């Protein structure tokens, strides 16, 4: 699989809200289930700014990473029980587009 060109962005600070879970590289095939759980809440999340959803990989370690199905919100507000919030600092980030179905996300991660 080839990936689309990497885009580097100087992003402003963002407050994100969504479902955040830890995955090993062996069980990351479960990420589509996370999106299925996130979907019924979107786009009606308290404080949601736009109708844009993000998949955020963070806290990468050798065995895996945290993955957040999320959207940008105006501030941290009370959220559904299974949700959490995260402040993503303003920084220069590498953005990798994934245009395939979420079940193919592991292919994109492998290509990266």
Secondary structure in CASP SS format (residue, H / E / C, confidence):
PFRMAT SS
TARGET T0000
AUTHOR 0000-0000-0000
METHOD secondary structure of the structure
MODEL  1
X C 1.00
X C 1.00
X C 1.00
X C 1.00
X C 1.00
X C 1.00
X E 1.00
X E 1.00
X E 1.00
X E 1.00
X E 1.00
X C 1.00
X C 1.00
X E 1.00
X E 1.00
X E 1.00
X E 1.00
X E 1.00
X E 1.00
X E 1.00
X E 1.00
X E 1.00
X E 1.00
X E 1.00
X C 1.00
X C 1.00
X C 1.00
X H 1.00
X H 1.00
X H 1.00
X H 1.00
X H 1.00
X H 1.00
X H 1.00
X H 1.00
X H 1.00
X H 1.00
X H 1.00
X H 1.00
X C 1.00
X C 1.00
X C 1.00
X C 1.00
X C 1.00
X C 1.00
X C 1.00
X C 1.00
X E 1.00
X E 1.00
X E 1.00
X E 1.00
X E 1.00
X E 1.00
X E 1.00
X E 1.00
X E 1.00
X E 1.00
X E 1.00
X E 1.00
X E 1.00
X E 1.00
X C 1.00
X C 1.00
X E 1.00
X E 1.00
X E 1.00
X E 1.00
X E 1.00
X E 1.00
X E 1.00
X E 1.00
X E 1.00
X E 1.00
X C 1.00
X C 1.00
X C 1.00
X C 1.00
X C 1.00
X C 1.00
X C 1.00
X C 1.00
X C 1.00
X C 1.00
X E 1.00
X E 1.00
X E 1.00
X E 1.00
X E 1.00
X C 1.00
X C 1.00
X E 1.00
X E 1.00
X E 1.00
X E 1.00
X E 1.00
X C 1.00
X C 1.00
X C 1.00
X C 1.00
X C 1.00
X C 1.00
X H 1.00
X H 1.00
X H 1.00
X H 1.00
X H 1.00
X H 1.00
X H 1.00
X H 1.00
X H 1.00
X H 1.00
X C 1.00
END
